[in-house]
Amino acid sequence: MRLVTLLASALLATTVEGLGRSPQHAGKRFAEHIAKRARPVINSGHDQHVYARDSSNVARFLNANTAKFAVDGKNIPDVDFDAGESYAGLLPISNDPNEDGNLFFWFFPSSNPAAEKEILIWLNGGPGCSSFEGLLQENGPFLWQYGTLKPVKNPWSWHTLTNVVWVEQPVGTGFSTGTPSITSEEELAEQFLGWWKNFVDTFSVQGYKVYIAGESYAGFYCPYIANAMLEAEDTTYFDMSGMTIYDPVLTHDPIGGTIPVVQFVEYWQGLFPFNDTFRADIKARDEKCGFSAWMSKYLVYPPQGPIPMPLPGTDANGTMLEECENIYWDIFDAITELNPCFDIYQVATTCPLLYDVLGFPGSFDYLPEGGQIYFDRADVKAAIHAPADATWEECNSGPPVFLNNTDTSVPSSLSVLPNVIDKTQNVIIAHGALDMILIANGSLIAIQNMTWGGQLGFQNRPDQPFYVPRNNITTASTLAAAGVFGSMASERGLTYVTVNLAGHMVPQYAPSAAYRQLEFMLGRVNCMNCTVPFTIDVDTPQSEEELGFGTAPQGWSYGFVEGTPKNGSSFLRRFR
């Protein structure tokens, strides 16, 4: 199944912008209350939050080697503002003169003074899904979200903090060219490092600190690439300094979806309004397969020991029994009947299904009559030096990017991820609380079954408050959350965050939360459970109240469990 796709946009502007319409149906007192609390909102223009281009207007990376990749920031189709200096095109995955494998990239330098000697790589997942989804709808310089009129300037663009390159990989993804030939993540990493060396030489970024981030199947990509860079022991090209992965594939497939799904549905039962008969049926089947009992036994802090095999609900060979595997898909079918626009990537989404210029606004492909895929347009291809004869798809439907459509590598939490944590002391795993394609409890179980820093799992429950600073963004199209917006833990170089109101693509649904996480990874701030302001918005006042516990789920369960807060008083609370 596809693990990376587009989520329906959270129309945060609706409540405030709605002041232009009459809220009289809710009563005068409601209207007055909104009017008192609302910030001034503008419908166009761009916030001072975004770093301007260098006043000298000098292109930092333009030279004889890079000129052929230069993109005219004033003439990107449908983008009605200057997107600034950027470079796009193909580079080979090796120095072999007969090499036919090339990866396509789009590189946006930063004008932030703190970014002088660092660069970040962004990867989407799939396998075979384009990182340009991330660029256009998550963390790039301009955004074209579902159901919106045109691209808008993104004040939460990651390139306002550091130099960022979005890369379509492996071979067979997006505009990248060549014949897919890999069978494992080790081979993928080898090809990527060959490409990266060519990129470094082309743009003269030798000796830069390298950070890598991604989501979904990038839970394979990023750790394996980061590990290969660390093992290369060559800081001229591969000075791997930190990694962030969102809603990642970390462990065996059933742990990410099938095993925790009934607990997930029970927790979010308001979004899964099943009748009593169906609810009792899936709960009984869950108990028969042993899923909830297994989760309760192993999702504990500190862990009691490694998870034994085979997993619950499987036969002696480790194959999931059909009656147990079908629980997940029966839930999907039942909720899709109730909510035909159900989005497995963000379960709070309802109809109508919005137009998406990438053609994938939820659980399935959708392009209305007359709609166009943005990156498949001839004018867009010409603007970014993409192959004119290529057919661009968000997720590859052609030959699979792994031979025989099989990745033979062991999941990263069971292989290379601990080494990346130990050697960088700078890894973030973040998970959207509303994601059902990969459920947050799966990431937590993977962490509790992983040894790094000489210990197994987190020793303490991830119940610290994750605080997103208040901000001065007033443009209606880019409003974003502030305040305590999840729960977190940080131990021995690994930080885990559950992000509220976010689905599978956290930077799309919670851009301000992702921005704070990026600041933390880059070392611009030293905490995420504190009220330190954004580094690009230091004057906005922050909360002076006690933050309390985190507010996102830390493990779903039926009913309540006893817990003891740090002050020693007894209390009852749901795992949240």
VOGUVO-323490 format. One record per residue (C-alpha): x, y, z. Coordinates in Angstrom, 2 decimals. Layout:
N
- u_v_w
- X_Y_Z
...
***
This chain:
576
- u_v_w
- 0.00_0.00_0.00
- 1.11_3.55_-0.43
- 2.45_5.01_2.76
- 2.78_8.62_1.59
- -0.05_10.55_0.03
- -1.78_13.87_0.41
- -3.92_14.81_3.35
- -6.93_17.11_3.12
- -5.82_20.57_4.25
- -6.82_21.78_7.70
- -8.69_24.98_6.92
- -7.55_26.80_10.01
- -8.58_30.14_8.56
- -12.26_29.27_8.60
- -13.03_30.28_12.20
- -11.36_33.67_12.00
- -12.02_34.49_8.41
- -15.63_33.55_9.09
- -16.08_36.95_10.69
- -16.77_38.18_7.16
- -19.88_35.95_7.21
- -22.67_36.09_9.75
- -22.42_33.69_12.71
- -25.90_34.68_13.92
- -27.09_31.10_13.71
- -24.88_30.47_16.76
- -26.17_33.48_18.63
- -24.95_36.97_19.26
- -22.89_35.99_22.32
- -20.94_33.50_20.21
- -20.17_36.15_17.61
- -19.05_38.61_20.27
- -16.81_35.99_21.86
- -15.09_35.26_18.55
- -14.64_38.94_17.84
- -12.86_39.45_21.16
- -10.46_36.55_20.62
- -9.73_36.84_16.92
- -6.38_38.06_15.65
- -6.40_40.41_12.67
- -6.33_38.29_9.54
- -5.27_39.29_6.07
- -6.10_37.34_2.97
- -3.01_38.05_0.93
- 0.50_39.32_1.27
- 3.35_37.73_3.13
- 4.43_37.81_6.75
- 7.60_39.40_8.04
- 8.25_35.98_9.63
- 9.87_34.84_6.34
- 13.51_35.68_5.73
- 13.85_38.01_2.77
- 16.31_37.36_-0.01
- 19.78_38.76_0.56
- 19.67_42.52_0.17
- 22.54_42.26_-2.29
- 20.32_40.01_-4.42
- 23.37_37.82_-5.05
- 22.74_34.16_-5.87
- 25.04_32.38_-3.42
- 25.36_29.12_-5.32
- 25.34_30.33_-8.92
- 28.52_29.41_-10.80
- 29.63_27.72_-14.00
- 28.77_24.27_-12.61
- 25.31_25.22_-11.35
- 24.05_27.65_-13.99
- 22.28_24.93_-15.98
- 20.22_24.06_-12.88
- 19.21_27.63_-11.99
- 15.45_28.20_-11.72
- 13.98_31.65_-12.33
- 12.15_32.30_-9.07
- 10.01_34.98_-10.72
- 8.67_32.62_-13.39
- 7.54_29.45_-11.65
- 4.09_28.70_-13.12
- 1.17_29.99_-11.02
- 3.52_31.25_-8.29
- 2.80_34.99_-8.27
- 5.79_36.04_-6.16
- 9.55_35.66_-6.41
- 10.41_32.27_-4.88
- 14.05_33.26_-4.70
- 17.22_31.41_-5.59
- 16.80_27.73_-6.40
- 18.23_24.99_-8.58
- 16.64_21.89_-10.07
- 17.60_19.06_-12.38
- 19.15_15.63_-12.72
- 22.47_14.38_-11.36
- 23.86_10.84_-11.75
- 24.09_8.33_-8.91
- 27.74_7.54_-9.65
- 30.76_8.77_-11.59
- 30.55_5.88_-14.04
- 30.43_7.46_-17.53
- 27.90_4.79_-18.55
- 25.63_5.40_-15.57
- 21.96_5.68_-16.59
- 20.60_6.32_-13.10
- 19.89_9.97_-12.25
- 18.02_11.51_-9.33
- 15.98_14.68_-9.74
- 16.27_17.40_-7.11
- 15.11_20.91_-6.27
- 17.49_22.86_-4.04
- 16.46_26.01_-2.17
- 19.33_27.83_-0.42
- 18.59_29.70_2.80
- 19.34_33.32_3.56
- 19.30_32.57_7.29
- 22.77_33.49_8.62
- 22.82_30.42_10.87
- 22.60_28.12_7.82
- 25.96_29.04_6.32
- 27.59_25.60_6.65
- 24.70_23.14_6.84
- 22.21_21.48_4.52
- 19.13_19.29_4.94
- 17.87_16.48_2.68
- 14.10_15.86_2.53
- 12.69_12.51_1.38
- 9.11_11.31_1.01
- 8.36_7.62_1.13
- 6.29_5.13_-0.83
- 8.44_3.41_-1.84
- 8.39_5.38_-5.05
- 6.61_8.55_-3.90
- 8.00_11.93_-4.89
- 9.58_14.31_-2.40
- 7.95_17.12_-4.36
- 4.79_16.31_-2.46
- 6.67_17.49_0.60
- 7.93_20.55_-1.27
- 4.51_21.65_-2.55
- 2.27_20.68_0.36
- 4.37_20.34_3.50
- 7.55_22.31_4.06
- 8.59_24.01_0.82
- 8.86_27.73_-0.05
- 5.38_27.79_-1.56
- 2.30_25.70_-0.81
- -0.60_24.56_-2.94
- -2.88_22.75_-0.54
- -6.04_20.79_-1.31
- -8.98_22.86_-2.42
- -7.06_26.14_-2.59
- -6.93_28.59_-5.46
- -3.21_28.89_-6.09
- 0.22_28.53_-4.49
- 0.95_30.79_-1.52
- 4.18_31.79_0.16
- 4.94_29.48_3.07
- 6.15_31.24_6.22
- 6.88_27.79_7.67
- 9.18_26.78_4.82
- 12.14_24.88_6.13
- 14.46_26.85_3.88
- 13.90_29.87_6.13
- 15.98_27.96_8.69
- 18.51_26.06_6.59
- 19.51_25.06_3.06
- 17.13_22.33_1.87
- 17.20_19.94_-1.08
- 14.13_17.88_-1.95
- 15.25_14.70_-3.75
- 13.18_12.27_-5.83
- 14.66_8.88_-5.04
- 15.29_6.02_-5.59
- 15.62_5.63_-9.35
- 12.11_5.26_-10.80
- 10.56_7.96_-8.59
- 9.14_11.20_-10.00
- 11.37_12.75_-12.67
- 14.35_10.56_-11.77
- 15.59_8.48_-14.69
- 17.15_5.08_-15.24
- 16.27_1.45_-14.68
- 15.47_0.42_-11.10
- 17.98_-2.18_-9.98
- 18.06_-2.23_-6.19
- 16.86_-4.98_-3.87
- 17.72_-3.51_-0.47
- 18.18_-0.33_1.54
- 21.91_-0.92_1.58
- 21.94_-0.67_-2.21
- 19.61_2.34_-2.08
- 21.97_4.09_0.33
- 24.96_3.30_-1.86
- 23.25_4.90_-4.86
- 22.17_7.89_-2.81
- 25.67_8.50_-1.46
- 26.99_8.39_-5.01
- 24.42_10.99_-6.01
- 25.10_13.10_-2.93
- 28.82_13.23_-3.65
- 28.02_14.59_-7.11
- 25.64_17.14_-5.59
- 28.25_18.27_-3.06
- 30.86_18.73_-5.77
- 28.45_20.56_-8.07
- 27.30_23.05_-5.44
- 30.59_23.24_-3.50
- 29.07_22.30_-0.15
- 32.03_20.27_1.07
- 32.36_20.19_4.84
- 28.72_21.13_5.46
- 26.84_19.51_8.31
- 24.28_17.18_6.75
- 20.81_16.61_8.20
- 18.20_14.26_6.79
- 14.43_14.20_7.28
- 11.49_12.37_5.76
- 8.28_10.52_6.44
- 6.52_7.21_6.09
- 8.67_4.74_4.12
- 11.52_7.16_4.73
- 11.60_5.32_8.06
- 13.65_2.92_5.95
- 15.32_5.46_3.65
- 16.59_8.01_6.15
- 18.16_5.71_8.77
- 19.90_3.57_6.15
- 21.25_6.62_4.29
- 22.29_8.30_7.55
- 24.00_5.12_8.72
- 25.88_4.78_5.42
- 27.08_8.38_5.72
- 28.26_7.78_9.28
- 30.04_4.57_8.34
- 31.80_6.33_5.44
- 33.77_8.38_8.00
- 34.19_11.22_5.50
- 33.03_14.52_6.93
- 33.98_16.38_3.76
- 30.97_14.82_2.04
- 28.98_12.99_4.70
- 29.04_14.92_7.98
- 25.77_13.38_9.19
- 24.60_15.48_12.13
- 20.93_14.66_12.79
- 17.74_13.03_11.53
- 13.98_13.53_11.84
- 11.44_10.97_10.61
- 7.66_11.46_10.62
- 5.12_8.64_10.96
- 7.84_6.21_9.92
- 7.90_2.56_9.01
- 10.11_1.31_11.84
- 9.25_-2.31_12.42
- 7.23_-5.31_11.22
- 4.10_-4.29_9.29
- 1.43_-5.70_11.67
- 2.81_-3.65_14.58
- 2.25_-0.43_12.66
- -1.37_-1.07_11.74
- -3.23_-4.32_12.35
- -2.28_-4.96_15.97
- -3.11_-1.51_17.44
- -6.04_-0.64_15.16
- -8.93_-1.57_17.48
- -7.42_0.40_20.34
- -7.00_3.31_17.90
- -10.67_3.10_16.88
- -11.79_2.93_20.51
- -9.76_6.01_21.38
- -11.14_7.98_18.42
- -14.63_6.47_18.63
- -16.25_9.82_17.82
- -14.60_9.61_14.39
- -15.58_5.93_14.01
- -19.32_6.00_14.90
- -19.92_2.27_14.47
- -23.05_0.58_15.75
- -22.85_-1.55_18.89
- -22.92_-4.82_16.96
- -19.92_-4.03_14.79
- -18.01_-2.48_17.68
- -18.55_-5.59_19.81
- -17.51_-7.81_16.89
- -14.16_-6.13_16.26
- -13.42_-5.99_19.98
- -14.14_-9.72_20.35
- -11.94_-10.53_17.35
- -9.21_-8.27_18.72
- -9.31_-10.18_22.02
- -9.29_-13.56_20.24
- -6.21_-12.54_18.26
- -4.55_-11.28_21.42
- -3.79_-7.82_20.09
- -4.86_-5.60_22.98
- -3.41_-7.92_25.62
- -0.10_-7.92_23.73
- -0.08_-4.13_23.46
- -0.82_-3.77_27.18
- 2.00_-6.15_28.04
- 4.72_-4.61_25.88
- 3.86_-0.92_25.62
- 5.15_-0.13_29.10
- 7.78_2.18_30.56
- 10.44_1.01_31.14
- 10.11_-2.05_28.88
- 10.20_-5.44_30.59
- 12.35_-7.00_27.88
- 12.56_-7.58_24.12
- 9.39_-8.52_22.27
- 9.31_-12.27_21.52
- 8.33_-13.77_18.20
- 5.99_-14.76_16.68
- 3.67_-11.77_16.91
- 0.08_-12.23_18.12
- -2.43_-13.26_15.51
- 0.16_-15.12_13.43
- 0.87_-18.75_12.65
- 4.08_-20.60_13.49
- 5.74_-19.10_10.41
- 4.91_-15.57_11.47
- 2.22_-15.08_8.81
- -0.76_-13.06_9.99
- -3.90_-15.17_10.20
- -6.56_-14.00_7.76
- -9.24_-13.56_10.43
- -6.87_-11.30_12.38
- -5.53_-9.34_9.43
- -9.06_-8.68_8.20
- -9.93_-6.70_11.34
- -8.04_-3.72_9.93
- -9.66_-3.89_6.50
- -13.13_-4.56_7.89
- -12.76_-1.36_9.91
- -11.61_0.49_6.81
- -14.58_-0.80_4.78
- -17.06_0.02_7.54
- -15.86_3.58_8.08
- -15.70_4.22_4.33
- -19.38_3.30_4.09
- -20.18_5.82_6.84
- -17.72_8.41_5.53
- -17.11_7.91_1.78
- -14.29_10.48_1.88
- -12.54_8.78_4.80
- -8.83_9.49_4.71
- -6.72_6.71_6.17
- -3.88_9.22_6.45
- -5.92_11.71_8.53
- -8.99_10.14_10.03
- -10.81_13.39_10.88
- -11.34_14.17_7.17
- -14.90_14.15_5.77
- -16.55_14.97_2.45
- -16.35_16.74_0.08
- -13.22_15.38_-1.54
- -11.13_18.41_-2.44
- -9.26_19.06_-5.67
- -5.58_18.30_-5.26
- -3.09_19.50_-7.87
- -1.02_16.38_-7.16
- -4.00_14.09_-7.71
- -4.06_12.27_-4.38
- -6.15_14.08_-1.72
- -6.82_11.19_0.65
- -7.13_7.41_0.59
- -7.25_7.19_-3.20
- -6.36_8.98_-6.42
- -8.74_11.72_-7.48
- -8.53_14.29_-10.25
- -11.74_16.09_-11.28
- -12.56_16.67_-14.91
- -10.41_19.51_-16.19
- -7.93_19.17_-13.34
- -4.19_19.04_-13.99
- -1.31_17.45_-12.14
- 0.96_20.40_-11.39
- 4.32_18.72_-11.93
- 3.11_16.98_-15.10
- 2.41_20.29_-16.84
- 4.74_21.20_-19.72
- 5.33_24.72_-18.41
- 6.28_23.45_-14.97
- 8.66_20.87_-16.41
- 10.33_23.54_-18.52
- 10.69_25.89_-15.56
- 12.54_23.32_-13.43
- 14.55_21.57_-16.19
- 12.60_18.32_-15.90
- 12.51_15.80_-18.76
- 9.84_17.04_-21.17
- 8.71_13.53_-22.10
- 8.36_12.31_-18.51
- 4.98_11.53_-17.00
- 5.12_12.71_-13.40
- 3.11_10.89_-10.73
- 3.11_11.56_-7.03
- 3.60_7.85_-6.40
- 5.10_5.60_-9.03
- 2.68_3.27_-10.83
- 5.29_2.01_-13.30
- 8.04_-0.54_-12.71
- 8.60_-0.87_-8.95
- 11.61_0.94_-7.52
- 12.77_-2.31_-5.87
- 13.27_-5.35_-8.07
- 10.36_-7.78_-7.73
- 8.68_-5.07_-5.65
- 10.56_-6.40_-2.62
- 12.81_-4.56_-0.19
- 14.88_-7.27_1.50
- 16.22_-5.07_4.29
- 15.39_-5.43_7.97
- 13.29_-2.56_9.42
- 15.50_0.23_10.71
- 14.60_-0.05_14.42
- 15.93_-3.62_14.29
- 19.10_-2.72_12.40
- 20.70_0.67_11.70
- 18.59_3.20_13.62
- 20.27_2.62_17.01
- 23.67_3.34_15.46
- 22.39_6.62_13.99
- 21.04_7.67_17.39
- 24.22_6.71_19.24
- 26.56_8.43_16.80
- 24.60_11.66_16.23
- 22.81_11.99_19.60
- 20.27_13.90_17.53
- 17.30_11.89_16.23
- 13.61_12.86_16.34
- 10.73_10.48_15.67
- 7.40_12.32_15.44
- 3.97_10.84_14.80
- 0.62_12.38_13.94
- -2.10_11.29_16.37
- -4.73_11.01_13.59
- -2.76_8.69_11.30
- -4.25_5.23_10.71
- -2.02_4.01_7.88
- 0.78_3.89_10.45
- -0.52_4.18_14.00
- 1.47_6.03_16.67
- 1.41_3.04_19.02
- 3.38_1.14_16.39
- 6.19_3.67_16.58
- 6.11_3.52_20.38
- 6.27_-0.28_20.45
- 9.18_-0.18_17.98
- 11.02_2.25_20.26
- 10.32_0.14_23.36
- 11.79_-2.88_21.54
- 14.95_-1.03_20.42
- 18.25_-0.83_22.28
- 20.30_2.35_22.01
- 22.62_4.11_24.41
- 23.05_0.86_26.33
- 19.39_0.52_27.34
- 16.19_-0.93_25.94
- 13.49_1.62_25.11
- 12.40_4.74_26.94
- 12.63_4.49_30.70
- 9.88_7.06_31.21
- 6.48_7.51_29.61
- 6.45_10.20_26.87
- 4.18_12.55_28.79
- 6.17_15.78_28.71
- 4.35_18.71_27.06
- 5.34_19.47_23.48
- 5.03_23.24_23.19
- 4.66_25.08_19.88
- 5.47_28.79_20.29
- 2.90_31.46_19.63
- 3.58_33.27_16.37
- 2.73_36.44_14.48
- 1.43_34.77_11.30
- -1.78_36.50_10.20
- -2.14_35.39_6.58
- -5.31_33.30_6.45
- -3.81_30.66_4.15
- -0.91_29.82_6.47
- -2.29_30.01_10.01
- -0.82_27.34_12.28
- -1.18_25.99_15.81
- 0.41_27.24_19.01
- 0.48_26.07_22.61
- 0.84_22.61_24.13
- 0.29_20.52_21.03
- 1.30_16.99_21.94
- 3.42_14.81_24.17
- 7.10_13.92_24.08
- 10.06_12.22_25.67
- 13.79_12.62_25.13
- 16.37_10.10_26.29
- 19.92_9.20_25.23
- 19.87_11.13_21.95
- 16.36_10.12_20.80
- 13.32_12.40_21.03
- 9.81_11.11_20.38
- 6.80_13.41_19.84
- 3.13_12.63_19.28
- 1.61_15.61_17.46
- -2.03_16.55_18.02
- -4.48_17.15_15.14
- -1.94_15.84_12.62
- -2.19_12.94_10.25
- 0.45_11.02_8.34
- 2.22_14.10_6.96
- 2.92_16.13_10.08
- 4.47_19.19_8.34
- 1.33_19.50_6.20
- -1.17_19.47_9.07
- 0.99_20.97_11.79
- 3.60_23.15_10.07
- 4.43_25.18_13.16
- 5.00_21.97_15.14
- 7.33_20.62_12.47
- 9.12_23.97_12.36
- 9.84_23.79_16.10
- 11.12_20.22_15.68
- 13.45_21.37_12.90
- 14.77_24.18_15.09
- 15.50_21.60_17.79
- 17.29_19.21_15.43
- 19.41_22.05_14.02
- 20.40_23.08_17.54
- 18.76_26.50_17.32
- 16.77_25.75_20.50
- 17.62_23.27_23.24
- 14.15_22.18_24.34
- 10.68_21.46_22.98
- 8.90_21.21_26.34
- 9.61_24.87_27.12
- 8.25_28.23_25.99
- 11.30_29.50_24.12
- 10.01_31.51_21.09
- 10.70_30.69_17.47
- 14.15_31.84_16.43
- 12.64_33.82_13.57
- 9.96_35.42_15.78
- 11.59_36.21_19.10
- 9.31_39.10_20.08
- 5.94_37.32_20.22
- 4.98_36.81_23.91
- 4.79_33.19_25.04
- 2.79_31.37_27.69
- 3.78_32.11_31.28
- 1.60_29.36_32.74
- 2.69_25.90_33.85
- 2.52_23.65_30.79
- 1.45_20.53_32.68
- 1.51_17.12_31.02
- 1.54_16.51_27.30
- -1.85_16.38_25.63
- -1.42_13.77_22.89
- -1.91_10.01_23.23
- 1.03_8.11_24.66
- -0.63_4.73_24.21
- -4.28_3.87_23.64
- -6.10_1.47_25.92
- -9.59_0.48_26.95
- -10.72_2.28_30.08
- -8.40_4.01_32.51
- -5.14_3.15_34.22
- -3.60_4.30_37.45
- -0.77_6.78_37.17
- 1.26_8.97_39.45
- 2.41_12.43_38.41
- 5.77_13.78_39.45
- 4.31_15.52_42.51
- 3.33_12.15_43.93
- -0.45_12.62_44.13
- -2.63_9.82_42.82
- -4.85_10.37_39.82
- -6.71_8.55_37.07
- -6.16_9.28_33.41
- -6.48_7.70_30.01
- -3.28_7.05_28.08
- -3.27_10.31_26.18
***
